[in-house]
Amino acid sequence: MKTKSILAASAVVLMAVGACSPEADKQQTPAPKETTAAAPASVQHGKGEGKITAIDTAKGTVTLDHGEIAALQWPPMTMGFEAPADLLKGLKVGDRVAFELDWDGAKGRITRIEALPAS
């Protein structure tokens, strides 16, 4: 009777040890799925018209009180944008401007800006 109990217990131990072996882990673990790096946010381009409310040449920014920008689905608002100093030459606060910008989902960068004729 003791022999059967010892054999049964031994069988249970052997199955438990076999289930814990590295080979058993490899068989039960699914193959890892390929991961890809997060795709960079796509840059959108928009055009608008507005009025310059501030220029900060030290920071390279311009603040515009602009109308709707349909391509970006933006309502009229006042917003600051990065702007290269060479594009801002000759412009001043109060100028009405036509502009183009690239929007990456976090910040906007003016790519073209020009004063509009006084109305």
All heavy atoms as an XYZ file, in Angstrom:
860
protein
N       0.828     -1.182      0.000
C       0.000      0.000      0.000
C       0.876      1.251      0.000
O       0.586      2.183     -0.692
C      -0.907     -0.103      1.214
C      -1.986      0.923      1.294
S      -3.224      0.746      0.062
C      -4.585      0.153      0.845
N       1.949      1.212      0.868
C       2.866      2.337      0.925
C       3.572      2.524     -0.407
O       3.836      3.643     -0.830
C       3.904      2.135      2.031
C       3.407      2.419      3.397
C       4.576      2.321      4.352
C       4.160      2.731      5.734
N       5.247      2.718      6.670
N       3.872      1.450     -1.080
C       4.570      1.513     -2.352
C       3.725      2.229     -3.380
O       4.225      3.070     -4.132
C       4.909      0.096     -2.841
O       5.610     -0.590     -1.819
C       5.749      0.134     -4.089
N       2.421      1.938     -3.416
C       1.536      2.607     -4.375
C       1.428      4.092     -4.063
O       1.414      4.929     -4.957
C       0.146      1.960     -4.348
C       0.119      0.596     -4.956
C      -1.277      0.053     -4.950
C      -1.303     -1.376     -5.477
N      -2.618     -1.954     -5.463
N       1.359      4.452     -2.812
C       1.269      5.859     -2.421
C       2.543      6.606     -2.796
O       2.511      7.737     -3.262
C       1.040      5.980     -0.911
O      -0.182      5.419     -0.542
N       3.682      5.939     -2.573
C       4.964      6.565     -2.910
C       5.077      6.734     -4.422
O       5.507      7.781     -4.918
C       6.141      5.734     -2.351
C       6.134      5.793     -0.831
C       7.462      6.218     -2.915
C       7.137      4.882     -0.166
N       4.649      5.719     -5.172
C       4.697      5.817     -6.626
C       3.757      6.919     -7.133
O       4.118      7.693     -8.020
C       4.334      4.474     -7.266
C       5.389      3.380     -7.161
C       4.826      2.069     -7.718
C       6.635      3.765     -7.919
N       2.578      7.024     -6.561
C       1.613      8.053     -6.970
C       2.160      9.443     -6.646
O       2.092     10.367     -7.457
C       0.265      7.822     -6.290
N       2.732      9.572     -5.447
C       3.298     10.862     -5.045
C       4.478     11.228     -5.935
O       4.655     12.390     -6.334
C       3.726     10.824     -3.587
N       5.286     10.238     -6.266
C       6.437     10.478     -7.142
C       5.984     10.927     -8.528
O       6.575     11.822     -9.138
C       7.283      9.215     -7.275
O       7.822      8.845     -6.036
N       4.922     10.312     -9.024
C       4.400     10.689    -10.337
C       3.905     12.127    -10.327
O       4.135     12.892    -11.265
C       3.288      9.727    -10.757
N       3.234     12.512     -9.253
C       2.730     13.892     -9.126
C       3.899     14.864     -9.089
O       3.894     15.900     -9.750
C       1.835     14.031     -7.869
C       1.510     15.477     -7.583
C       0.564     13.215     -8.036
N       4.931     14.532     -8.329
C       6.110     15.396     -8.237
C       6.788     15.516     -9.597
O       7.178     16.606    -10.023
C       7.097     14.877     -7.157
C       8.425     15.613     -7.223
C       6.494     15.002     -5.770
N       6.931     14.403    -10.307
C       7.569     14.446    -11.625
C       6.774     15.299    -12.614
O       7.345     16.052    -13.401
C       7.756     13.028    -12.177
C       8.852     12.200    -11.513
C       8.826     10.779    -12.056
C      10.208     12.834    -11.760
N       5.459     15.220    -12.577
C       4.629     16.050    -13.467
C       4.766     17.526    -13.103
O       4.861     18.388    -13.978
C       3.163     15.609    -13.382
C       2.888     14.309    -14.104
S       1.148     13.930    -14.272
C       0.704     13.530    -12.596
N       4.801     17.821    -11.819
C       4.939     19.211    -11.375
C       6.293     19.773    -11.786
O       6.404     20.894    -12.273
C       4.753     19.307     -9.864
N       7.337     18.978    -11.614
C       8.684     19.414    -11.999
C       8.752     19.601    -13.513
O       9.312     20.570    -14.017
C       9.753     18.409    -11.505
C      11.104     18.707    -12.123
C       9.834     18.431     -9.994
N       8.171     18.703    -14.251
C       8.171     18.815    -15.711
C       7.437     20.057    -16.178
O       7.836     20.719    -17.142
N       6.351     20.406    -15.489
C       5.589     21.594    -15.868
C       6.364     22.867    -15.577
O       6.129     23.902    -16.194
C       4.247     21.616    -15.132
N       7.292     22.804    -14.619
C       8.073     23.994    -14.249
C       9.384     24.105    -15.014
O      10.129     25.055    -14.836
C       8.379     23.961    -12.750
S       6.914     24.115    -11.727
N       9.680     23.175    -15.858
C      10.958     23.189    -16.566
C      10.989     24.319    -17.597
O       9.953     24.748    -18.088
C      11.191     21.852    -17.255
O      10.322     21.729    -18.354
N      12.184     24.786    -17.949
C      12.297     25.834    -18.965
C      11.698     25.427    -20.300
O      11.129     26.234    -21.005
C      13.807     26.068    -19.093
C      14.391     25.554    -17.826
C      13.478     24.466    -17.357
N      11.807     24.145    -20.638
C      11.233     23.679    -21.900
C       9.722     23.837    -21.887
O       9.106     24.194    -22.883
C      11.620     22.213    -22.168
C      13.073     21.993    -22.520
C      13.986     22.027    -21.285
O      13.509     21.821    -20.146
O      15.181     22.284    -21.471
N       9.096     23.545    -20.742
C       7.641     23.677    -20.639
C       7.242     25.148    -20.765
O       6.250     25.482    -21.400
C       7.143     23.105    -19.317
N       8.038     26.039    -20.171
C       7.749     27.470    -20.274
C       7.812     27.929    -21.725
O       6.986     28.701    -22.183
C       8.751     28.294    -19.444
C       8.467     28.195    -17.942
O       7.354     27.766    -17.574
O       9.368     28.550    -17.157
N       8.803     27.435    -22.448
C       8.945     27.831    -23.843
C       7.756     27.376    -24.675
O       7.317     28.062    -25.573
C      10.239     27.250    -24.430
C      11.482     27.914    -23.914
C      12.716     27.273    -24.506
C      13.976     27.818    -23.882
N      15.170     27.109    -24.342
N       7.243     26.208    -24.367
C       6.120     25.681    -25.124
C       4.840     26.447    -24.832
O       3.990     26.599    -25.690
C       5.914     24.197    -24.795
C       7.046     23.327    -25.296
C       6.931     21.892    -24.790
O       6.056     21.567    -23.999
N       7.840     21.037    -25.242
N       4.677     26.950    -23.622
C       3.448     27.617    -23.230
C       3.457     29.107    -23.555
O       2.424     29.734    -23.611
C       3.199     27.422    -21.737
C       2.920     25.972    -21.390
C       2.810     25.761    -19.889
O       2.941     26.689    -19.108
N       2.580     24.524    -19.487
N       4.627     29.677    -23.735
C       4.730     31.097    -23.990
C       4.505     31.364    -25.468
O       5.203     30.810    -26.306
C       6.127     31.638    -23.588
O       6.356     31.298    -22.234
C       6.221     33.126    -23.789
N       3.514     32.208    -25.791
C       3.296     32.518    -27.206
C       4.463     33.334    -27.761
O       5.135     34.050    -27.030
C       2.007     33.335    -27.203
C       1.890     33.875    -25.815
C       2.591     32.906    -24.918
N       4.679     33.198    -29.030
C       5.741     33.959    -29.685
C       5.431     35.444    -29.562
O       4.286     35.864    -29.686
C       5.833     33.566    -31.151
N       6.430     36.283    -29.287
C       6.173     37.725    -29.160
C       5.745     38.303    -30.498
O       6.242     37.916    -31.552
C       7.521     38.302    -28.717
C       8.532     37.282    -29.104
C       7.833     35.953    -29.100
N       4.803     39.209    -30.408
C       4.351     39.892    -31.618
C       5.372     40.953    -31.970
O       6.012     41.527    -31.103
C       2.991     40.527    -31.378
C       1.915     39.501    -31.123
C       0.588     40.178    -30.918
C      -0.494     39.133    -30.652
N      -1.776     39.723    -30.387
N       5.500     41.213    -33.251
C       6.430     42.252    -33.679
C       5.915     43.592    -33.201
O       4.735     43.887    -33.318
C       6.550     42.278    -35.201
C       7.562     41.314    -35.730
C       7.808     41.534    -37.209
O       8.002     42.686    -37.633
O       7.800     40.530    -37.920
N       6.795     44.361    -32.641
C       6.413     45.703    -32.219
C       7.097     46.696    -33.127
O       8.211     46.492    -33.580
C       6.831     45.967    -30.760
O       8.240     45.771    -30.650
C       6.108     45.036    -29.806
N       6.405     47.763    -33.385
C       6.986     48.818    -34.205
C       7.026     50.085    -33.378
O       6.195     50.291    -32.498
C       6.136     49.072    -35.467
O       4.793     49.366    -35.054
C       6.128     47.855    -36.375
N       7.997     50.906    -33.637
C       8.095     52.179    -32.939
C       6.891     53.021    -33.310
O       6.342     52.918    -34.403
C       9.395     52.895    -33.342
N       6.486     53.866    -32.383
C       5.347     54.736    -32.646
C       5.655     55.607    -33.860
O       6.729     56.191    -33.973
C       5.072     55.611    -31.433
N       4.714     55.653    -34.754
C       4.900     56.454    -35.957
C       4.898     57.928    -35.581
O       4.141     58.348    -34.719
C       3.775     56.158    -36.947
N       5.754     58.710    -36.188
C       5.756     60.128    -35.877
C       4.433     60.748    -36.314
O       3.802     60.305    -37.261
C       6.926     60.688    -36.705
C       7.212     59.648    -37.729
C       6.723     58.346    -37.193
N       4.036     61.743    -35.559
C       2.786     62.416    -35.895
C       2.903     63.027    -37.285
O       3.936     63.561    -37.658
C       2.496     63.502    -34.872
N       1.849     62.920    -38.040
C       1.895     63.500    -39.379
C       1.734     65.012    -39.266
O       1.005     65.517    -38.424
C       0.791     62.906    -40.254
O      -0.479     63.226    -39.728
N       2.427     65.708    -40.109
C       2.379     67.166    -40.120
C       1.272     67.602    -41.074
O       1.194     67.132    -42.198
C       3.742     67.760    -40.542
C       3.663     69.266    -40.674
C       4.818     67.354    -39.550
N       0.418     68.483    -40.580
C      -0.647     69.029    -41.400
C      -0.277     70.454    -41.785
O       0.434     71.147    -41.069
C      -1.967     69.031    -40.632
C      -2.458     67.641    -40.261
C      -3.702     67.715    -39.410
O      -3.661     68.192    -38.291
N      -4.810     67.258    -39.967
N      -0.800     70.883    -42.921
C      -0.501     72.220    -43.423
C      -1.795     73.019    -43.486
O      -2.822     72.505    -43.910
C       0.144     72.120    -44.818
C       0.681     73.413    -45.318
N       1.857     73.947    -44.855
C       0.188     74.292    -46.221
C       2.079     75.095    -45.480
N       1.078     75.323    -46.304
N      -1.726     74.252    -43.038
C      -2.907     75.101    -43.075
C      -2.570     76.499    -43.548
O      -1.401     76.914    -43.543
N      -3.611     77.210    -43.988
C      -3.466     78.596    -44.441
C      -4.514     79.430    -43.736
O      -5.618     78.956    -43.467
C      -3.707     78.703    -45.946
C      -2.726     77.955    -46.807
C      -3.081     78.095    -48.280
C      -2.108     77.303    -49.139
N      -2.388     77.477    -50.571
N      -4.148     80.670    -43.461
C      -5.106     81.546    -42.806
C      -4.749     83.001    -42.952
O      -3.734     83.362    -43.568
N      -5.608     83.827    -42.381
C      -5.378     85.261    -42.311
C      -5.626     85.696    -40.884
O      -6.446     85.093    -40.174
C      -6.318     86.019    -43.256
C      -6.015     85.786    -44.711
C      -6.885     86.645    -45.645
O      -7.663     87.505    -45.154
O      -6.780     86.451    -46.861
N      -4.913     86.714    -40.472
C      -5.090     87.190    -39.114
C      -4.353     88.492    -38.878
O      -3.859     89.129    -39.813
N      -4.278     88.846    -37.607
C      -3.628     90.089    -37.194
C      -2.527     89.733    -36.197
O      -2.733     88.922    -35.290
C      -4.665     90.994    -36.542
C      -4.145     92.311    -36.086
C      -5.327     93.131    -35.551
C      -4.860     94.191    -34.605
N      -5.983     94.937    -34.036
N      -1.359     90.326    -36.373
C      -0.246     90.085    -35.452
C      -0.534     90.819    -34.144
O      -0.772     92.033    -34.136
C       1.094     90.570    -36.045
C       1.445     89.774    -37.304
C       2.214     90.446    -35.001
C       2.701     90.241    -38.020
N      -0.519     90.064    -33.030
C      -0.735     90.683    -31.719
C       0.549     90.740    -30.898
O       0.619     91.481    -29.928
C      -1.824     89.937    -30.922
O      -1.415     88.588    -30.725
C      -3.161     89.974    -31.661
N       1.565     89.950    -31.277
C       2.857     89.989    -30.572
C       3.921     89.344    -31.449
O       3.645     88.409    -32.200
C       2.775     89.259    -29.237
N       5.133     89.878    -31.314
C       6.307     89.297    -31.970
C       7.396     89.205    -30.912
O       7.699     90.191    -30.239
C       6.806     90.157    -33.157
C       5.751     90.222    -34.265
C       8.122     89.589    -33.705
C       6.121     91.152    -35.419
N       7.975     88.033    -30.743
C       9.084     87.840    -29.818
C      10.255     87.288    -30.615
O      10.370     86.085    -30.831
C       8.687     86.884    -28.695
C       9.737     86.791    -27.601
O      10.935     87.038    -27.883
O       9.368     86.456    -26.458
N      11.114     88.196    -31.079
C      12.236     87.774    -31.925
C      13.244     86.930    -31.137
O      13.874     86.043    -31.713
C      12.943     88.988    -32.562
O      13.289     89.911    -31.525
C      12.040     89.668    -33.570
N      13.366     87.180    -29.823
C      14.300     86.398    -29.007
C      13.873     84.929    -28.938
O      14.701     84.025    -28.961
C      14.401     86.981    -27.602
N      12.573     84.687    -28.854
C      12.060     83.311    -28.781
C      11.723     82.751    -30.157
O      11.463     81.569    -30.299
C      10.807     83.257    -27.908
C      11.073     83.467    -26.443
C       9.804     83.307    -25.649
C      10.046     83.504    -24.173
N       8.796     83.401    -23.406
N      11.701     83.617    -31.166
C      11.350     83.168    -32.508
C       9.889     82.790    -32.628
O       9.561     81.766    -33.223
N       9.020     83.644    -32.043
C       7.584     83.363    -32.097
C       6.802     84.590    -32.547
O       7.243     85.728    -32.403
C       7.031     82.922    -30.728
O       7.203     83.974    -29.778
C       7.703     81.655    -30.229
N       5.630     84.314    -33.085
C       4.681     85.358    -33.453
C       3.313     84.900    -32.958
O       2.980     83.719    -33.045
C       4.668     85.630    -34.982
C       4.276     84.390    -35.769
C       3.756     86.791    -35.325
N       2.547     85.828    -32.401
C       1.196     85.518    -31.948
C       0.221     86.152    -32.922
O       0.343     87.339    -33.249
C       0.951     86.046    -30.520
O       1.951     85.490    -29.659
C      -0.433     85.659    -30.019
N      -0.718     85.327    -33.380
C      -1.687     85.773    -34.371
C      -3.106     85.616    -33.844
O      -3.451     84.576    -33.256
C      -1.547     84.962    -35.663
C      -0.190     84.996    -36.358
C      -0.165     84.000    -37.507
C       0.113     86.396    -36.849
N      -3.922     86.629    -34.064
C      -5.362     86.543    -33.830
C      -5.924     86.205    -35.204
O      -6.081     87.085    -36.043
C      -5.888     87.876    -33.303
C      -7.378     87.859    -33.017
O      -7.995     86.772    -33.072
O      -7.938     88.938    -32.747
N      -6.156     84.915    -35.444
C      -6.483     84.473    -36.804
C      -7.932     84.018    -36.932
O      -8.597     83.680    -35.952
C      -5.534     83.357    -37.257
C      -5.623     82.092    -36.447
N      -6.635     81.171    -36.610
C      -4.813     81.598    -35.479
C      -6.452     80.166    -35.780
N      -5.353     80.394    -35.075
N      -8.367     83.999    -38.164
C      -9.695     83.478    -38.482
C      -9.650     81.957    -38.546
O      -8.650     81.324    -38.187
N     -10.744     81.385    -39.014
C     -10.840     79.933    -39.143
C      -9.745     79.392    -40.068
O      -9.408     80.007    -41.074
C     -12.210     79.555    -39.715
C     -12.390     78.080    -39.943
C     -13.724     77.729    -40.581
O     -14.484     78.643    -40.940
O     -13.991     76.532    -40.728
N      -9.206     78.245    -39.700
C      -8.252     77.531    -40.558
C      -8.909     76.190    -40.874
O      -8.830     75.230    -40.094
C      -6.876     77.374    -39.891
C      -6.302     78.753    -39.563
C      -5.934     76.586    -40.801
C      -4.968     78.743    -38.879
N      -9.589     76.144    -42.009
C     -10.412     74.993    -42.384
C      -9.606     73.698    -42.493
O     -10.068     72.642    -42.046
C     -11.138     75.279    -43.690
N      -8.427     73.753    -43.064
C      -7.630     72.534    -43.270
C      -7.283     71.850    -41.950
O      -7.092     70.638    -41.908
C      -6.355     72.857    -44.050
N      -7.191     72.606    -40.868
C      -6.867     72.051    -39.555
C      -8.109     71.920    -38.672
O      -8.001     71.490    -37.525
C      -5.818     72.924    -38.857
C      -4.494     73.092    -39.601
C      -3.577     74.051    -38.866
C      -3.814     71.754    -39.805
N      -9.246     72.342    -39.191
C     -10.504     72.341    -38.462
C     -10.419     73.175    -37.190
O     -10.883     72.784    -36.125
C     -10.965     70.908    -38.156
C     -11.196     70.092    -39.391
C     -11.588     68.654    -39.100
O     -11.501     68.176    -37.981
N     -12.029     67.957    -40.132
N      -9.795     74.353    -37.316
C      -9.639     75.271    -36.194
C     -10.627     76.418    -36.320
O     -10.763     77.011    -37.392
C      -8.246     75.876    -36.176
C      -7.145     74.960    -35.736
C      -7.238     73.674    -35.299
C      -5.760     75.292    -35.697
N      -6.002     73.186    -34.999
C      -5.080     74.150    -35.221
C      -5.038     76.431    -36.004
C      -3.707     74.138    -35.055
C      -3.666     76.400    -35.841
C      -3.007     75.271    -35.363
N     -11.264     76.792    -35.227
C     -12.093     78.000    -35.235
C     -11.183     79.228    -35.100
O      -9.981     79.094    -34.823
C     -12.950     77.820    -33.978
C     -12.061     77.057    -33.034
C     -11.286     76.104    -33.933
N     -11.719     80.415    -35.245
C     -10.911     81.613    -35.006
C     -10.379     81.608    -33.569
O     -11.074     81.198    -32.642
C     -11.901     82.760    -35.211
C     -12.992     82.177    -36.052
C     -13.080     80.730    -35.660
N      -9.130     82.033    -33.401
C      -8.522     82.112    -32.063
C      -7.237     82.923    -32.113
O      -6.759     83.268    -33.186
C      -8.240     80.715    -31.520
C      -7.159     79.941    -32.265
S      -6.823     78.319    -31.559
C      -7.703     77.269    -32.706
N      -6.687     83.188    -30.944
C      -5.379     83.833    -30.830
C      -4.397     82.772    -30.362
O      -4.662     82.065    -29.385
C      -5.435     85.002    -29.830
O      -6.402     85.944    -30.289
C      -4.084     85.685    -29.708
N      -3.287     82.671    -31.089
C      -2.351     81.580    -30.817
C      -0.939     81.972    -31.215
O      -0.741     82.704    -32.176
C      -2.812     80.365    -31.630
C      -2.087     79.098    -31.385
S      -2.942     77.785    -32.295
C      -1.908     76.422    -31.854
N       0.047     81.454    -30.471
C       1.448     81.699    -30.789
C       2.018     80.591    -31.647
O       1.634     79.429    -31.507
N       2.926     80.957    -32.536
C       3.558     80.005    -33.444
C       5.053     80.268    -33.494
O       5.497     81.407    -33.353
C       3.009     80.154    -34.872
C       1.536     79.929    -34.985
C       0.663     81.001    -35.006
C       1.016     78.643    -35.079
C      -0.700     80.804    -35.120
C      -0.346     78.442    -35.189
C      -1.212     79.527    -35.207
N       5.835     79.215    -33.755
C       7.250     79.398    -34.058
C       7.333     80.082    -35.413
O       6.526     79.810    -36.304
C       7.966     78.055    -34.134
C       8.084     77.331    -32.829
C       8.797     75.993    -32.976
O       9.099     75.562    -34.109
O       9.036     75.366    -31.942
N       8.302     80.972    -35.544
C       8.473     81.671    -36.822
C       9.933     82.073    -36.983
O      10.489     82.747    -36.115
C       7.584     82.904    -36.877
N      10.558     81.672    -38.074
C      11.940     82.081    -38.322
C      12.029     83.611    -38.434
O      11.150     84.250    -39.014
C      12.280     81.416    -39.663
C      11.267     80.334    -39.849
C      10.038     80.790    -39.130
N      13.097     84.162    -37.885
C      13.277     85.613    -37.868
C      13.227     86.221    -39.268
O      12.663     87.307    -39.450
C      14.595     85.966    -37.187
N      13.772     85.526    -40.275
C      13.785     86.098    -41.621
C      12.376     86.266    -42.180
O      12.132     87.157    -42.997
C      14.663     85.270    -42.569
C      14.191     83.837    -42.729
O      13.791     83.221    -41.722
O      14.232     83.329    -43.864
N      11.429     85.445    -41.746
C      10.047     85.598    -42.217
C       9.337     86.781    -41.545
O       8.379     87.318    -42.099
C       9.232     84.327    -41.960
C       9.586     83.101    -42.785
C       8.659     81.941    -42.422
C       9.497     83.376    -44.275
N       9.804     87.169    -40.368
C       9.141     88.242    -39.613
C       9.695     89.637    -39.921
O       9.124     90.631    -39.474
C       9.251     87.962    -38.111
C       8.590     86.664    -37.632
C       8.844     86.453    -36.156
C       7.102     86.668    -37.946
N      10.765     89.700    -40.703
C      11.369     91.003    -41.038
C      10.342     91.895    -41.719
O       9.639     91.475    -42.640
C      12.579     90.824    -41.959
C      13.794     90.324    -41.247
C      14.977     90.207    -42.180
C      16.155     89.616    -41.428
N      17.264     89.311    -42.295
N      10.263     93.119    -41.253
C       9.363     94.104    -41.850
C       7.936     94.035    -41.323
O       7.120     94.892    -41.662
N       7.621     93.027    -40.525
C       6.274     92.926    -39.961
C       6.244     93.541    -38.565
O       7.254     93.574    -37.867
C       5.835     91.457    -39.892
C       5.728     90.731    -41.228
C       5.417     89.252    -41.002
C       4.666     91.372    -42.108
N       5.053     94.016    -38.159
C       4.928     94.632    -36.833
C       3.574     94.279    -36.226
O       2.654     93.844    -36.923
C       5.116     96.132    -36.915
C       4.088     96.844    -37.755
C       4.438     98.311    -37.941
C       3.408     99.059    -38.749
N       3.046     98.492    -40.029
N       3.486     94.469    -34.921
C       2.222     94.245    -34.216
C       1.160     95.136    -34.847
O       1.399     96.309    -35.136
C       2.375     94.544    -32.705
C       1.026     94.524    -32.001
C       3.342     93.547    -32.059
N       0.001     94.555    -35.096
C      -1.110     95.284    -35.716
C      -1.261     94.989    -37.200
O      -2.329     95.246    -37.775
N      -0.219     94.461    -37.846
C      -0.309     94.122    -39.272
C      -1.314     92.998    -39.488
O      -1.346     92.021    -38.742
C       1.050     93.668    -39.827
C       2.018     94.805    -40.081
O       1.594     95.974    -40.039
O       3.220     94.507    -40.318
N      -2.117     93.156    -40.540
C      -2.958     92.045    -41.002
C      -2.106     91.226    -41.960
O      -1.406     91.791    -42.808
C      -4.217     92.561    -41.709
C      -5.201     93.180    -40.731
C      -6.620     93.329    -41.247
N      -7.068     92.446    -42.311
C      -7.491     91.170    -42.149
N      -7.500     90.630    -40.969
N      -7.894     90.447    -43.184
N      -2.152     89.900    -41.799
C      -1.270     89.030    -42.578
C      -2.010     87.818    -43.136
O      -3.030     87.384    -42.603
C      -0.074     88.534    -41.727
C       0.843     89.673    -41.346
C      -0.537     87.778    -40.493
N      -1.469     87.307    -44.223
C      -1.827     85.983    -44.740
C      -0.652     85.096    -44.370
O       0.512     85.514    -44.453
C      -2.026     86.030    -46.246
N      -0.937     83.873    -43.949
C       0.153     83.003    -43.503
C      -0.151     81.546    -43.816
O      -1.298     81.170    -44.081
C       0.403     83.168    -42.000
C      -0.766     82.761    -41.135
C      -0.852     81.484    -40.609
C      -1.794     83.650    -40.866
C      -1.932     81.096    -39.831
C      -2.883     83.278    -40.083
C      -2.950     81.996    -39.557
N       0.905     80.752    -43.792
C       0.812     79.306    -43.904
C       1.603     78.722    -42.747
O       2.587     79.318    -42.294
C       1.383     78.817    -45.235
C       0.576     79.270    -46.430
C       1.097     78.723    -47.749
O       1.740     77.643    -47.750
O       0.868     79.381    -48.781
N       1.167     77.559    -42.273
C       1.852     76.939    -41.146
C       1.811     75.431    -41.255
O       0.949     74.856    -41.935
C       1.227     77.370    -39.825
C      -0.168     76.802    -39.550
C      -0.162     75.989    -38.283
C      -1.152     77.941    -39.436
N       2.768     74.804    -40.594
C       2.789     73.357    -40.427
C       2.442     73.072    -38.973
O       2.992     73.709    -38.057
C       4.174     72.777    -40.744
C       4.474     72.778    -42.229
O       3.519     72.772    -43.038
O       5.672     72.763    -42.588
N       1.537     72.131    -38.747
C       1.088     71.750    -37.410
C       1.398     70.277    -37.198
O       0.960     69.429    -37.970
C      -0.413     72.007    -37.272
C      -0.996     71.572    -35.975
C      -1.814     70.500    -35.772
C      -0.819     72.188    -34.700
N      -2.154     70.419    -34.448
C      -1.556     71.443    -33.760
C      -0.099     73.289    -34.257
C      -1.600     71.766    -32.409
C      -0.143     73.619    -32.914
C      -0.889     72.866    -32.006
N       2.161     69.966    -36.143
C       2.541     68.570    -35.884
C       1.693     67.912    -34.801
O       1.998     66.821    -34.347
C       4.025     68.470    -35.539
C       4.372     69.089    -34.186
O       3.457     69.525    -33.445
O       5.570     69.136    -33.858
N       0.654     68.573    -34.375
C      -0.207     68.039    -33.323
C       0.101     68.616    -31.961
O      -0.676     68.479    -31.028
N       1.252     69.272    -31.842
C       1.644     69.881    -30.575
C       2.029     71.349    -30.735
O       1.789     72.154    -29.845
C       2.807     69.122    -29.958
N       2.637     71.672    -31.869
C       3.053     73.055    -32.079
C       2.964     73.401    -33.560
O       3.012     72.534    -34.424
C       4.460     73.305    -31.547
C       5.531     72.514    -32.242
C       6.891     72.744    -31.626
C       7.885     71.818    -32.287
N       9.151     71.763    -31.638
N       2.837     74.685    -33.792
C       2.751     75.173    -35.159
C       3.984     75.977    -35.529
O       4.594     76.638    -34.684
N       4.347     75.905    -36.796
C       5.510     76.648    -37.301
C       5.088     77.364    -38.571
O       4.626     76.738    -39.532
C       6.661     75.694    -37.582
C       7.914     76.393    -38.085
C       9.106     75.431    -38.079
N      10.307     76.060    -38.545
C      11.096     76.857    -37.826
N      10.773     77.138    -36.585
N      12.180     77.376    -38.336
N       5.261     78.681    -38.563
C       4.942     79.497    -39.730
C       5.940     79.170    -40.839
O       7.145     79.167    -40.627
C       5.004     81.006    -39.380
C       3.994     81.351    -38.277
C       4.797     81.860    -40.620
C       2.546     81.204    -38.672
N       5.404     78.888    -42.026
C       6.269     78.590    -43.171
C       6.232     79.713    -44.202
O       7.110     79.796    -45.051
C       5.844     77.275    -43.849
O       4.476     77.374    -44.261
C       6.013     76.100    -42.892
N       5.205     80.567    -44.128
C       5.098     81.731    -45.021
C       4.208     82.737    -44.316
O       3.207     82.371    -43.703
C       4.460     81.325    -46.345
C       4.444     82.453    -47.391
C       3.685     82.067    -48.659
N       2.242     81.997    -48.492
C       1.429     83.059    -48.387
N       1.907     84.277    -48.398
N       0.137     82.892    -48.245
N       4.572     84.007    -44.395
C       3.758     85.067    -43.818
C       4.030     86.354    -44.589
O       5.186     86.645    -44.913
C       4.007     85.229    -42.311
C       3.003     86.201    -41.676
C       5.441     85.625    -42.025
C       3.018     86.186    -40.145
N       2.971     87.080    -44.912
C       3.146     88.349    -45.595
C       2.032     89.308    -45.186
O       0.896     88.890    -44.932
C       3.182     88.169    -47.113
C       1.910     87.607    -47.707
C       2.005     87.395    -49.211
O       1.754     88.349    -49.960
O       2.338     86.262    -49.608
N       2.400     90.579    -45.133
C       1.433     91.612    -44.770
C       0.392     91.755    -45.878
O       0.719     91.662    -47.056
C       2.145     92.918    -44.513
N      -0.840     91.971    -45.445
C      -1.933     92.236    -46.404
C      -2.083     93.745    -46.540
O      -1.766     94.494    -45.614
C      -3.245     91.614    -45.896
C      -3.286     90.089    -45.839
C      -4.555     89.630    -45.142
C      -3.201     89.519    -47.253
N      -2.575     94.202    -47.694
C      -2.789     95.644    -47.849
C      -3.777     96.146    -46.807
O      -4.712     95.426    -46.413
C      -3.378     95.774    -49.267
C      -3.143     94.452    -49.932
C      -2.943     93.441    -48.863
N      -3.549     97.363    -46.345
C      -4.470     97.976    -45.375
C      -5.853     98.092    -46.010
O      -5.979     98.422    -47.176
C      -3.945     99.331    -44.937
N      -6.882     97.809    -45.232
C      -8.228     97.903    -45.804
C      -8.970     99.111    -45.328
O      -8.669     99.811    -44.482
C      -9.040     96.656    -45.473
O      -8.874     96.224    -44.146
